[in-house]
Each structure stands twice: as C-alpha cells, then as structure tokens.
Amino acid sequence: MYPRIFKPSQKQSYFIFGARGTGKSSWLNLNFKQVNFVNLLEDETFNLLNASPGRLSSFIQDPKKPVIIDELQKIPHLLDEVHRLIESQKLKFILTGSSARKLRRQGVNLLAGRALTYHMHPLTCVELGRDFDLKKQLKFGCLPMAVTSFEPKKFLQSYVRTYIKEEVQLEGLTRNIAAFSRFLEAASFSQAAPLNVTKVAAECSVERKVVEDYFSILRDLLLSFELPIFSKKAKRELIAKSKFYFFDSGVFNAIRKRGPLDSDAEINGFAFETLVVQNIRALNDYCDWDYELFYWHTRKHEEIDLVLYGPRGLIAIEIKSSARIRPDDVKGLKIFGEDYPMAKKLLIYGGNERKTIDGIEMIPAEIFFKEIESFF
C-alpha cells in the first residue's frame, strides 16, 4: 500500500468523504487497530442499526478508542445517535461516506460542527513517488486498484458498471439506467470544458431537467467536480458556466467512448488536464495550501485552464499536452497577466525544456509532477 499524506485530526471526530475506491477503508485498516468498527455494508449490522439506531452503543466495546462507521450514507439517521454519544459520552467517531446525497436530502443532523470534514482523493504523484508513470496515469488514472491492478482497463470498466448498479440503481437515484448510461457517455464529451447542460441533454436524448439532476448525482457521488469562473475584480466580460471534470483521468477514459472520428491527441489533452487538476486539487486539500480553485474564460474566448486564489497568492495555470508551445498557448496567460499583474503564470506542457518567457514559466510535465509541491 502506498503511504498516504492524508492526515486528519487526532483529537476530534471527523467525516472522510471520497468516491468509492479512493482508499478510505484501506487507510482506516492500516491506521486503526482494535478499534470499534461498524461496517454498514454487512447485512446484519445494517439491518440492526437501520431498524433501531439506538443499538449503536452495543457495538462499542472500548469507549476509549475511536468508533469507525464505514459508508455512513447507508443509514443517514444514524447521525442523530452519533451526535448523542459525542455529547453524552465524549466518544470520538470517524465516519466515512462515498455519497453526500442522502445525508443532505434527508436533512439529517451533520453533527452541528462537532466533526470536521475531510476528503480522500485518488493517489497523488507525491504518494506514488517513483512509481508515478505519466503515460500510465494519463490512461488509467490514480485510483489505488487501477495503479496496482494487472488489468487496469478491466478494473476501470468494472468500476463504472459497479457505480451504476450499486450506487445509482440500488439506491434508487434514478429508475432509467439506460438513460443514465447514455448521459455518462455524453457528459464525458464535456470533460475539462465549460458545462453546457442543454447540449448534453440533446446528445443523450434526455430532458434538460433530468440531465441537471444527473449531474447533481455525479457531484453527490463524488464522481465529478466543477470549477467556477474566476471573477474577482474582473476587467472583462466573462462567461457564467462552470467547468466540468470527472474526478479521475482513468475514470474519464473508461467512460469516454472512442470512434473513428475521434482524435487521440484531443482526448489525451483532456486526460492530461484532468490529471494535473486532480493532483493539485488533492494536494491543496491534504497540504492545507488553502487555495480556492477556479478557471477563467472571457466572452471573447480568452481563457486560463486553472486559477488558484488564496493567502499564498494568485496563480494562473495553462495546461497543454503537446510537446511544442505555440503563440496561442500563452495568449490567455498574457492577457490574464495584464489584468492581474501580481499573478504567477505557469504553463505545463508535454515537452522537455524548462524555460521562462515574458514572465511565463514553462514547465515540462515530468518536472512538474516530480516537483509539484515547490510551485505552490
């Protein structure tokens, strides 16, 4: 198992949210021995606690040790009993979940600030270390099982099917699985692009309002995320749409179908941008960089792939998979720099020469992933 740099509080109860397969259970098993473990994936445990949450105390053998409840979203109303035990017995809970949908929709008690919230992401280039292989991670992503599997392509195909069956169908999130499957494929054509819900709806032959709900399902299952537009002290007219990503480059590739008219270079470009953004997003959480993540896109189609804004400063990042840099590749960075002179400007690309031109630092991808922490 690769050592994780995920380091939550040792003193307070907390939630760990993360998509299935990101390594939540493995991390808990490695870091907590002989604790009170409540696994809601076990039928008997689920049935007992779902019928009567008050039985939770009977699962706690040693109140001095943390109580771990895995896949909490299976019984959202169990949180009321967790809250009571934190208050009355000062117990420490570690709660994991791969979906926030039921918790939010049922309006359950989220412990009123008595538990911190953390997110677990796919493995990062820092955690993989020397095992990080740019070509492999572009194609198969960074989910632990995809990294270690002898057949990562089959694992990812199974992963997508399992999510549709177990999370979407069995949880009753939608009755029309065929439509949702068409939607997934259509959504993959929006990867790393401003989200056009109307266009996606037309491509998968599903009503717009239904597609909006499907996108909310992806967000709630932590399978996707979106970047808002950076509009602080804007000097130009900007578009209003958010930018869409499946959360892992391997999952994106497993969903994105390829046809004779598809360009491998274009699809690899989306995967490359995804891999860069997912690593920055994870390390921003783990290392407390405290950046807010945005993108920038004007009405005249001047754009920046990723903008980081926080106490450490303002960073504009353009991401290109090609080995050569063209004038158009730096156009957005130059214009952004005119509007925000204080911004640090980076271009991450597929070449092998590191250089700085007109205040723009151009960094080969191999160097970026090896030295990623130094840039932020």
C-alpha positions as CSV (number, residue, x, y, z in Angstrom):
1,M,0.0,0.0,0.0
2,Y,1.3,3.5,-0.9
3,P,1.7,5.7,2.2
4,R,-1.0,8.5,2.1
5,I,-0.3,12.1,3.0
6,F,-3.9,12.3,4.2
7,K,-3.6,13.4,7.9
8,P,-6.8,14.3,9.7
9,S,-7.2,15.5,13.3
10,Q,-6.2,13.2,16.1
11,K,-8.4,14.9,18.7
12,Q,-11.8,15.5,17.1
13,S,-14.4,13.4,15.4
14,Y,-14.4,13.7,11.6
15,F,-16.0,12.7,8.3
16,I,-14.0,11.3,5.4
17,F,-15.8,11.7,2.1
18,G,-14.4,10.2,-1.0
19,A,-15.5,8.3,-4.1
20,R,-15.5,4.5,-3.9
21,G,-12.1,3.1,-4.4
22,T,-10.1,6.1,-3.3
23,G,-8.7,4.1,-0.3
24,K,-10.8,5.2,2.7
25,S,-11.3,1.7,4.2
26,S,-7.7,0.7,3.4
27,W,-6.4,3.8,5.2
28,L,-8.5,3.1,8.2
29,N,-7.5,-0.5,8.4
30,L,-3.8,0.5,8.3
31,N,-4.0,3.3,10.8
32,F,-6.5,2.0,13.4
33,K,-6.1,-1.4,15.1
34,Q,-8.5,-2.9,17.6
35,V,-11.0,-0.1,17.4
36,N,-14.7,-0.1,17.5
37,F,-15.5,-0.8,13.8
38,V,-19.1,-0.6,12.5
39,N,-19.4,-1.8,8.9
40,L,-22.8,-0.8,7.4
41,L,-22.0,-3.0,4.3
42,E,-22.6,-6.0,6.5
43,D,-26.3,-7.0,6.2
44,E,-26.8,-8.0,9.8
45,T,-25.2,-4.8,11.1
46,F,-27.2,-2.7,8.6
47,N,-30.5,-4.3,9.5
48,L,-30.0,-3.9,13.2
49,L,-29.0,-0.3,13.1
50,N,-31.4,0.7,10.4
51,A,-34.3,-0.6,12.5
52,S,-33.0,0.9,15.7
53,P,-30.1,3.4,15.7
54,G,-30.1,3.3,19.5
55,R,-28.4,-0.1,19.3
56,L,-25.2,1.7,18.2
57,S,-23.9,1.8,21.7
58,S,-23.9,-2.0,21.8
59,F,-21.3,-2.1,19.1
60,I,-18.9,0.0,21.1
61,Q,-16.6,-2.4,23.1
62,D,-14.0,0.2,24.2
63,P,-15.2,3.8,24.6
64,K,-11.7,5.0,25.0
65,K,-11.0,4.1,21.3
66,P,-12.4,5.8,18.2
67,V,-15.7,4.4,16.7
68,I,-15.4,3.9,13.0
69,I,-18.6,3.8,10.9
70,D,-18.0,2.9,7.3
71,E,-20.3,4.0,4.5
72,L,-22.5,6.2,6.7
73,Q,-24.8,7.2,3.9
74,K,-26.4,3.8,4.1
75,I,-28.2,4.9,7.3
76,P,-28.3,8.7,7.4
77,H,-30.5,8.9,10.5
78,L,-27.7,7.1,12.5
79,L,-26.1,10.5,12.8
80,D,-28.5,11.6,15.4
81,E,-27.3,8.8,17.7
82,V,-23.7,9.6,16.9
83,H,-24.4,13.2,17.9
84,R,-26.0,12.0,21.2
85,L,-23.0,9.7,22.0
86,I,-20.5,12.5,21.3
87,E,-22.4,14.8,23.6
88,S,-23.2,12.4,26.4
89,Q,-20.1,10.1,26.4
90,K,-17.5,12.2,24.7
91,L,-16.8,9.5,22.2
92,K,-14.7,10.1,19.1
93,F,-16.1,9.0,15.8
94,I,-14.6,8.5,12.4
95,L,-17.3,8.4,9.7
96,T,-16.8,7.6,6.1
97,G,-19.0,8.1,3.1
98,S,-19.0,7.8,-0.7
99,S,-22.1,10.0,-1.2
100,A,-23.4,13.1,0.5
101,R,-26.7,12.9,-1.4
102,K,-28.8,11.1,1.2
103,L,-27.2,13.0,4.1
104,R,-28.2,16.3,2.5
105,R,-31.5,15.3,1.0
106,Q,-32.9,13.8,4.2
107,G,-31.8,16.9,6.2
108,V,-30.1,14.8,8.8
109,N,-28.1,16.2,11.6
110,L,-24.5,16.8,10.4
111,L,-23.3,17.0,14.0
112,A,-23.5,20.8,14.1
113,G,-19.8,21.4,13.7
114,R,-18.8,18.7,16.2
115,A,-17.0,16.8,13.4
116,L,-14.5,18.0,10.9
117,T,-14.9,17.2,7.2
118,Y,-12.0,15.8,5.1
119,H,-11.9,14.4,1.5
120,M,-9.9,11.5,0.2
121,H,-8.8,11.7,-3.4
122,P,-7.2,9.2,-5.8
123,L,-3.4,8.7,-5.2
124,T,-1.3,11.7,-6.0
125,C,2.0,11.9,-7.8
126,V,3.6,12.7,-4.4
127,E,2.2,9.5,-2.9
128,L,3.2,7.4,-5.9
129,G,6.7,8.8,-5.9
130,R,9.0,6.8,-8.3
131,D,6.0,4.7,-9.3
132,F,4.3,7.7,-10.9
133,D,4.3,7.0,-14.7
134,L,2.8,9.8,-16.7
135,K,1.7,7.7,-19.6
136,K,0.1,5.1,-17.4
137,Q,-1.6,7.6,-15.1
138,L,-2.9,9.5,-18.1
139,K,-4.6,6.4,-19.4
140,F,-5.6,4.6,-16.2
141,G,-5.7,7.3,-13.6
142,C,-4.7,7.1,-9.9
143,L,-7.3,5.0,-8.1
144,P,-5.3,2.6,-5.9
145,M,-6.7,-0.5,-7.6
146,A,-6.1,0.9,-11.1
147,V,-2.5,1.6,-10.1
148,T,-1.8,-1.9,-8.7
149,S,-4.0,-4.0,-11.0
150,F,-2.5,-6.2,-13.7
151,E,-5.5,-5.3,-15.8
152,P,-6.3,-1.7,-15.0
153,K,-8.6,-1.2,-18.1
154,K,-10.9,-4.1,-17.0
155,F,-10.9,-2.8,-13.4
156,L,-12.0,0.7,-14.5
157,Q,-14.7,-0.7,-16.7
158,S,-16.0,-2.8,-13.8
159,Y,-15.7,0.3,-11.5
160,V,-18.0,2.3,-13.7
161,R,-20.5,-0.6,-14.0
162,T,-20.5,-1.1,-10.2
163,Y,-21.2,2.5,-9.6
164,I,-24.2,2.4,-11.9
165,K,-25.5,-0.7,-10.4
166,E,-24.8,-0.2,-6.7
167,E,-24.9,3.5,-6.2
168,V,-27.3,4.7,-8.8
169,Q,-29.7,1.8,-9.3
170,L,-29.9,0.2,-5.9
171,E,-30.1,3.5,-4.1
172,G,-33.0,4.5,-6.3
173,L,-31.3,7.7,-7.6
174,T,-32.9,7.1,-11.0
175,R,-35.1,4.4,-12.5
176,N,-33.9,4.8,-16.0
177,I,-30.4,3.2,-16.0
178,A,-30.2,3.2,-19.8
179,A,-30.8,6.9,-20.0
180,F,-28.2,7.5,-17.2
181,S,-25.7,5.4,-19.1
182,R,-26.2,7.4,-22.2
183,F,-25.8,10.6,-20.1
184,L,-22.5,9.4,-18.7
185,E,-21.0,9.0,-22.2
186,A,-22.4,12.3,-23.3
187,A,-21.0,14.0,-20.2
188,S,-17.6,12.7,-21.0
189,F,-17.5,14.9,-24.0
190,S,-17.8,17.9,-21.6
191,Q,-14.6,16.9,-19.8
192,A,-12.4,19.9,-19.0
193,A,-14.8,22.3,-20.7
194,P,-17.5,24.8,-19.8
195,L,-20.6,22.8,-19.0
196,N,-23.5,23.1,-21.5
197,V,-26.3,21.1,-20.0
198,T,-28.6,21.8,-22.9
199,K,-26.1,20.3,-25.3
200,V,-25.5,17.2,-23.2
201,A,-29.3,16.7,-22.9
202,A,-29.6,16.8,-26.7
203,E,-26.7,14.3,-27.2
204,C,-28.2,11.7,-24.8
205,S,-31.9,12.3,-25.7
206,V,-32.9,13.1,-22.2
207,E,-34.8,16.1,-20.9
208,R,-32.8,19.0,-19.7
209,K,-34.2,19.0,-16.1
210,V,-33.4,15.3,-15.9
211,V,-29.8,15.9,-17.1
212,E,-29.4,18.6,-14.4
213,D,-30.4,16.0,-11.8
214,Y,-28.0,13.5,-13.3
215,F,-25.1,16.0,-13.0
216,S,-26.1,16.6,-9.3
217,I,-26.0,12.8,-8.8
218,L,-22.4,12.7,-10.2
219,R,-21.4,15.5,-7.8
220,D,-23.0,13.9,-4.8
221,L,-21.4,10.5,-5.5
222,L,-18.1,12.4,-5.7
223,L,-17.5,11.2,-9.3
224,S,-17.2,14.7,-10.7
225,F,-16.4,18.2,-9.7
226,E,-16.8,21.7,-11.3
227,L,-14.6,24.8,-11.3
228,P,-16.4,28.2,-11.1
229,I,-15.3,31.1,-13.1
230,F,-12.7,33.5,-11.6
231,S,-14.4,36.8,-11.5
232,K,-12.7,38.8,-8.7
233,K,-12.3,42.4,-9.8
234,A,-13.0,41.3,-13.3
235,K,-12.0,43.8,-16.1
236,R,-13.5,41.8,-18.9
237,E,-16.9,40.2,-19.6
238,L,-16.8,36.6,-18.6
239,I,-18.9,33.6,-19.3
240,A,-21.0,32.2,-16.4
241,K,-20.7,28.5,-16.9
242,S,-18.7,26.2,-14.6
243,K,-16.1,23.8,-15.9
244,F,-16.8,20.1,-15.6
245,Y,-14.4,17.2,-14.7
246,F,-14.8,13.5,-13.9
247,F,-12.7,13.2,-10.8
248,D,-10.0,10.9,-12.2
249,S,-8.3,10.7,-15.6
250,G,-8.7,6.9,-15.6
251,V,-12.4,7.0,-14.9
252,F,-12.8,9.6,-17.6
253,N,-11.1,7.4,-20.1
254,A,-13.2,4.4,-19.1
255,I,-16.4,6.4,-19.8
256,R,-15.3,8.3,-22.9
257,K,-16.0,6.1,-25.9
258,R,-13.8,6.4,-28.9
259,G,-14.9,6.4,-32.5
260,P,-13.2,6.7,-35.9
261,L,-13.7,10.5,-36.0
262,D,-12.1,11.0,-32.5
263,S,-8.7,12.4,-32.2
264,D,-6.4,10.6,-29.7
265,A,-4.5,13.8,-29.2
266,E,-7.6,15.7,-28.2
267,I,-8.8,13.0,-25.8
268,N,-5.3,12.7,-24.3
269,G,-5.3,16.5,-23.9
270,F,-8.5,16.3,-21.7
271,A,-6.9,13.4,-19.7
272,F,-3.7,15.4,-19.3
273,E,-5.6,18.5,-17.9
274,T,-7.6,16.2,-15.7
275,L,-4.5,14.6,-14.2
276,V,-2.9,17.9,-13.5
277,V,-6.0,19.4,-11.9
278,Q,-6.9,16.3,-9.8
279,N,-3.3,16.3,-8.3
280,I,-3.4,20.0,-7.5
281,R,-6.9,19.6,-6.0
282,A,-5.9,16.7,-3.8
283,L,-2.7,18.3,-2.6
284,N,-4.5,21.6,-1.9
285,D,-6.7,19.6,0.5
286,Y,-4.0,17.5,2.1
287,C,-1.3,20.1,2.5
288,D,-3.5,23.0,3.6
289,W,-2.5,25.3,0.8
290,D,-5.9,27.0,1.2
291,Y,-6.3,27.9,-2.4
292,E,-9.8,28.3,-4.0
293,L,-9.8,26.7,-7.4
294,F,-11.3,28.5,-10.5
295,Y,-10.9,28.8,-14.2
296,W,-11.0,31.9,-16.4
297,H,-12.9,32.4,-19.7
298,T,-13.9,35.6,-21.3
299,R,-16.7,36.2,-23.8
300,K,-14.0,36.6,-26.4
301,H,-12.7,33.1,-25.6
302,E,-9.6,34.2,-23.9
303,E,-9.1,31.5,-21.2
304,I,-7.0,30.0,-18.5
305,D,-7.4,26.4,-17.5
306,L,-6.9,26.8,-13.8
307,V,-6.7,29.7,-11.4
308,L,-5.6,29.3,-7.8
309,Y,-6.5,32.1,-5.4
310,G,-5.6,32.2,-1.7
311,P,-3.4,33.5,1.1
312,R,-0.3,32.4,-0.8
313,G,-1.2,34.5,-3.8
314,L,-2.7,34.2,-7.3
315,I,-1.6,31.5,-9.7
316,A,-2.7,31.2,-13.3
317,I,-2.0,27.8,-15.0
318,E,-2.4,26.8,-18.6
319,I,-2.2,23.0,-19.4
320,K,-1.1,21.7,-22.8
321,S,-0.3,18.1,-23.6
322,S,1.6,19.0,-26.8
323,A,5.4,19.0,-26.9
324,R,5.6,22.3,-28.7
325,I,4.4,25.6,-27.5
326,R,2.5,27.9,-29.9
327,P,1.8,31.6,-29.5
328,D,-1.9,30.9,-28.9
329,D,-1.0,28.6,-26.0
330,V,0.3,31.6,-24.0
331,K,-2.2,34.2,-25.2
332,G,-4.6,33.7,-22.3
333,L,-1.8,33.9,-19.7
334,K,-0.5,37.2,-21.2
335,I,-4.0,38.7,-21.1
336,F,-4.7,37.5,-17.6
337,G,-1.3,38.9,-16.6
338,E,-2.3,42.3,-17.9
339,D,-5.5,42.3,-15.7
340,Y,-3.7,40.7,-12.7
341,P,0.0,41.8,-12.8
342,M,0.6,40.1,-9.4
343,A,-0.3,36.7,-10.7
344,K,2.3,33.9,-11.0
345,K,1.9,32.4,-14.5
346,L,2.7,28.7,-15.3
347,L,2.4,26.7,-18.5
348,I,2.6,22.9,-18.0
349,Y,3.2,21.1,-21.3
350,G,4.4,17.8,-22.8
351,G,7.8,19.0,-23.9
352,N,11.2,18.6,-22.2
353,E,12.6,22.1,-22.0
354,R,12.1,24.3,-18.9
355,K,12.2,28.0,-19.6
356,T,10.7,31.4,-18.7
357,I,9.5,33.7,-21.4
358,D,7.7,37.1,-20.8
359,G,7.2,36.2,-17.2
360,I,5.6,32.8,-18.0
361,E,7.3,29.8,-16.5
362,M,7.0,26.9,-18.9
363,I,7.4,23.5,-17.2
364,P,7.6,20.1,-18.7
365,A,5.0,17.7,-17.2
366,E,7.6,15.2,-16.0
367,I,9.3,18.0,-14.0
368,F,6.0,19.4,-12.7
369,F,4.8,16.2,-11.3
370,K,8.2,15.5,-9.6
371,E,8.4,18.9,-8.1
372,I,4.7,19.8,-7.8
373,E,4.9,21.0,-4.1
374,S,7.5,23.6,-5.0
375,F,5.2,25.5,-7.3
376,F,2.6,26.3,-4.7
